[in-house]
Structures are given as structure tokens and as C-alpha cells.
Amino acid sequence: MRLRDLSQLYFLRREIQEDERRLRKLEQEIYSAGAMRYSGMPGKATKSGSAVEDAALELVQLRDAIAEKRVQCVREEKRLQRYINGIADSETRTIFTLRFREGLSWEQVAARLGPGHTADRVKKACYRYLGSH
């Protein structure tokens, strides 16, 4: 497995966070008092017919995309865990778990491993393992 493959879960989680941020913003725009008023009078035409319809469609599509990414995230977690479980050395398994499953920085991984571990040391252990397998 390559570093890029191991990092997919991290980036997928970041995408979900960004989509959720966009969703909250869109919901706030749609549902905030007076943001969209429906008067029954013809308004500015859009592709689908109205600004309200466009916003509702975007909201549904964004919610669907987030749900799909969450399913993908679960699959990615399982795939990553199977790979990590195949690592024979306990310390290396722990490094991979903390870094790639939990998404910690190298400094945080070193701190969790305790005294004698530095960010540089745990990073090198990871890259050394990847280079030899």
C-alpha cells in the first residue's frame, strides 16, 4: 500500500467536513428569517424555475453526497484496518493506527507513544515500513 492510499481516509473525512460546512451555510441561508420569501408573484427565473426550487435541489444533492461519502468512509476505514492488522510489529501498527485511522499529526503520534518517541522517529518508522513492504 502506498502513502497516498493510506491518506484517503483523512482526505475523505476532510471532504465530509467541508460538505457539512457548506450544508449548514446553505440551510442557514434557506431557513433564516426572510432569506427567501415566497409571495406568489413571478420572480427571477432560474434553470429549474425558481430560486427556492434551486436551493432545495442543491440541499438534497449535498445531503446525498454527504451520505455517500460517509458510506465510502466506512469502507475505507475497514480497508485501512485490514492493512494495519497485517503489520507484524506492534509499535508500527500503533503508529499507523494513530496516524492514518485517527488522523493525528506526527507530533501527536509521538506524544501518544510516550517518552523516547519523536515526530521524526515515528515518521521514519512509517516510511521505512512502507519502503520495505
C-alpha angles and dihedrals in degrees: 000000000000129000089250090057091049091051095054094092091053093051093043090054090049090052090051091050091050092047090049089051090051090047093053090048092049092047090050091051093048100042102034115112111278095356092124120015122191110206099166089244121119112267140181110321120233134180094280097033107264142031090240092055092047092050092047091049092049090049093053093046092050092049090050092049091051092049091050092049091050090055089048089049091056091050091048091050091053093047091048093047091052089053093047092048088058092061108104099204114079096211092050090048089052092049091051092046094050095043103039106023098036096030097227123163119249089255091053092047090052091048092050091050090054139220117002094031122108131183090248093050096051092044091052091048089054095048092044090054092048091049093053098045 
